[in-house]
Structure formats: structure tokens, C-alpha cells
Amino acid sequence: MMKKKYIEVGKIVGTHGLKGEVRIDPWCDSAVFLCRFKRLFYADGTEMKIIKARAHKNIAIVQLDGVDNVEQADMLRGKILYIDRDDAHLPKGTNFIQDLIGLRVEDADSGEYYGEVTDVLKTGANDLYQVTKDGRDYLVPVIPDVVVEKDIDGGVIKLRPMKGLFDDED
């Protein structure tokens, strides 16, 4: 499975102050994570250097190189921002959600096909994989007892599901 080089991390939702800072709604783990980067990209691959960045509540406030006033900043409203995958250093065992979407989900022991990952839900305690098969959604807790193996490059997640997880209750 080919991993995308650029990963969506947020959207410019407004301006901050008069000196051209933009407010970014982060689509990644947090505004703090987003503020660690030295550069961001637009969808067309244009690189934007970050002069300074800080998290304010759940928003990132960022000064982009070449954006010097509120009028220039306002013209960027609505733009989607990306990071280069190579700029991100994720802790071991953590993955980008976009790398998980579309992976096959199967039983670690029998190889039975359970569906594919269609979403990742953040619950606080642990993530949940939404696994979809034949139009039905199942929520799989992302805990070591259940998720045995994540092979992103091989395109598969292997599970030992808890009793009742995939049983149809029709």
C-alpha cells in the first residue's frame, strides 16, 4: 500500500491580530503537535515556512512567511494545510489515521475477513477502529488484547476479537 507523502493536518479558519497570523483548526492530535512543524504545505505542494507558532486552547496560531498583514491572512481562510510525512516523528506504535483507513481487518488465528477500517474514533481511553463489512459497522477497541498486529505496508490489521464483537444479532 502506497503511503501519501503529504498528510492533511488542518484548515485555516480565520485571522489573529493585525500582523498576518492565521488561526488553524488542527485535524491532527492537537494544536501543540501542529505547532512543532517548521513548514506546512498547500494542496498544490506549495511550501509555507512557519515563522512562529503557538497553541491557544484547541487552535494553532501561526505566522507564515510572507503573510504580513490581516488582509493577506484573510485571503487564506478555508485553505487546507498539509505536512510532509518525513517531517513528522511519531512515537513507536502510532500511525497516521489516513494510513489505517482502507486496511483489511482479519482474524489473527483463522484469517477470517472482518471488513476494512473506515474510520478511527478518538475516545480518550483508547481509540476505536470502525470496521465496515457489507454495509455494517463494527467498533473495535484498539487495545493490545484485541489488535494483535498492524502491518501498514502489508495492508492488514490482525485481531483477536472479544466475544460478541462481530457476532450478528439479527
C-alpha positions as CSV (number, residue, x, y, z in Angstrom):
1,M,0.0,0.0,0.0
2,M,1.4,3.4,-1.0
3,K,1.5,5.9,1.8
4,K,0.8,9.5,0.8
5,K,3.7,11.9,1.1
6,Y,1.5,14.8,2.3
7,I,-0.9,14.5,5.2
8,E,-3.8,16.8,6.0
9,V,-3.3,18.4,9.3
10,G,-5.8,21.3,9.5
11,K,-7.6,24.2,8.0
12,I,-7.1,27.9,8.2
13,V,-10.3,29.2,9.9
14,G,-9.5,32.8,10.4
15,T,-7.0,35.5,11.3
16,H,-5.5,36.6,14.6
17,G,-4.4,40.2,15.2
18,L,-3.2,42.6,12.5
19,K,0.2,41.2,11.6
20,G,-0.9,38.3,9.4
21,E,-1.2,35.4,11.9
22,V,-3.7,32.8,10.9
23,R,-5.9,30.6,13.1
24,I,-5.7,26.9,12.2
25,D,-8.2,24.2,13.3
26,P,-6.0,21.2,13.8
27,W,-7.1,17.9,12.3
28,C,-4.2,16.0,13.9
29,D,-3.8,15.0,17.5
30,S,-3.5,18.6,18.8
31,A,-2.6,22.2,18.1
32,V,0.6,21.5,20.1
33,F,1.5,18.7,17.6
34,L,0.8,21.1,14.7
35,C,3.0,23.9,16.2
36,R,6.1,21.6,16.2
37,F,6.5,21.9,12.4
38,K,8.8,24.3,10.6
39,R,6.8,24.2,7.4
40,L,3.4,23.4,6.0
41,F,2.1,22.8,2.5
42,Y,-0.9,23.7,0.4
43,A,-2.7,21.0,-1.7
44,D,-0.7,22.0,-4.8
45,G,2.6,21.3,-2.9
46,T,3.5,25.0,-2.3
47,E,5.7,25.1,0.8
48,M,4.9,27.7,3.5
49,K,7.6,28.3,6.1
50,I,6.4,28.9,9.7
51,I,8.0,31.9,11.4
52,K,6.3,31.2,14.7
53,A,3.5,29.1,16.0
54,R,1.7,28.6,19.3
55,A,-1.2,26.7,20.6
56,H,-4.1,28.6,22.1
57,K,-6.8,26.3,23.6
58,N,-7.5,23.9,20.7
59,I,-6.4,26.2,17.9
60,A,-2.9,26.8,16.4
61,I,-2.0,30.4,15.8
62,V,0.7,30.6,13.1
63,Q,2.7,33.3,11.4
64,L,3.5,32.1,7.9
65,D,6.5,33.5,5.9
66,G,5.3,36.2,3.5
67,V,1.9,36.8,5.2
68,D,2.5,40.2,6.9
69,N,-1.0,41.7,7.4
70,V,-4.6,40.8,8.2
71,E,-5.7,41.2,4.6
72,Q,-3.2,38.6,3.3
73,A,-4.1,36.3,6.1
74,D,-7.8,36.6,5.4
75,M,-7.3,35.5,1.8
76,L,-6.0,32.2,3.2
77,R,-9.2,31.4,5.1
78,G,-10.6,28.0,4.2
79,K,-7.3,26.6,2.9
80,I,-6.4,23.0,3.9
81,L,-2.9,22.6,5.2
82,Y,-0.6,19.5,4.9
83,I,2.6,18.3,6.4
84,D,5.3,16.3,4.7
85,R,5.3,12.8,6.3
86,D,9.1,12.9,6.6
87,D,8.8,15.9,8.9
88,A,6.7,14.0,11.5
89,H,8.3,11.9,14.1
90,L,5.6,9.7,15.6
91,P,6.1,7.6,18.7
92,K,6.6,3.9,18.1
93,G,3.3,2.1,17.5
94,T,1.5,5.3,16.5
95,N,0.1,5.7,13.0
96,F,-1.4,8.4,10.8
97,I,-5.2,7.8,10.6
98,Q,-5.0,8.1,6.8
99,D,-2.6,5.1,6.8
100,L,-5.1,3.0,8.6
101,I,-8.2,3.8,6.5
102,G,-8.8,1.1,4.0
103,L,-6.7,-1.6,5.7
104,R,-8.1,-5.2,5.6
105,V,-9.1,-6.5,9.1
106,E,-8.8,-10.2,9.7
107,D,-8.7,-12.8,12.4
108,A,-5.1,-13.3,13.7
109,D,-5.7,-17.0,14.1
110,S,-8.2,-18.1,11.4
111,G,-7.6,-15.4,8.8
112,E,-11.4,-14.7,8.7
113,Y,-12.1,-11.4,6.9
114,Y,-13.9,-8.9,9.2
115,G,-14.0,-5.9,6.8
116,E,-11.9,-2.9,6.4
117,V,-11.1,0.1,8.5
118,T,-13.4,3.0,7.5
119,D,-12.7,5.4,10.5
120,V,-10.7,5.9,13.6
121,L,-12.5,7.3,16.6
122,K,-10.8,9.0,19.5
123,T,-12.4,8.2,22.8
124,G,-9.8,9.3,25.3
125,A,-9.2,5.9,26.9
126,N,-8.3,4.1,23.7
127,D,-9.0,4.6,20.0
128,L,-11.7,2.6,18.2
129,Y,-11.4,1.3,14.7
130,Q,-14.7,1.5,12.8
131,V,-14.6,-1.7,10.7
132,T,-17.2,-2.0,7.9
133,K,-18.3,-5.1,6.1
134,D,-21.3,-5.5,3.8
135,G,-22.6,-2.0,4.9
136,R,-22.4,-2.8,8.7
137,D,-20.1,-1.0,11.0
138,Y,-18.4,-2.6,14.0
139,L,-16.3,-0.8,16.6
140,V,-13.1,-2.4,17.6
141,P,-11.2,-1.2,20.7
142,V,-7.5,-0.5,19.9
143,I,-6.0,-2.4,22.8
144,P,-3.2,-5.0,22.9
145,D,-5.6,-7.9,23.8
146,V,-7.6,-7.3,20.6
147,V,-5.3,-5.7,18.0
148,V,-2.5,-8.2,17.6
149,E,-0.7,-6.8,14.6
150,K,-0.8,-3.7,12.4
151,D,1.0,-4.3,9.1
152,I,0.5,-0.9,7.4
153,D,2.8,-1.7,4.4
154,G,1.1,-5.1,4.0
155,G,-2.3,-3.5,4.2
156,V,-3.7,-5.6,7.1
157,I,-4.7,-5.5,10.7
158,K,-4.9,-8.7,12.6
159,L,-7.3,-9.1,15.5
160,R,-8.3,-11.5,18.3
161,P,-11.8,-10.0,18.8
162,M,-13.6,-10.1,22.1
163,K,-16.6,-12.5,22.3
164,G,-19.6,-10.9,20.6
165,L,-17.7,-8.2,18.7
166,F,-18.6,-9.4,15.2
167,D,-21.5,-11.7,16.1
168,D,-24.6,-10.7,14.2
169,E,-27.5,-10.1,16.5
170,D,-30.3,-10.2,13.9
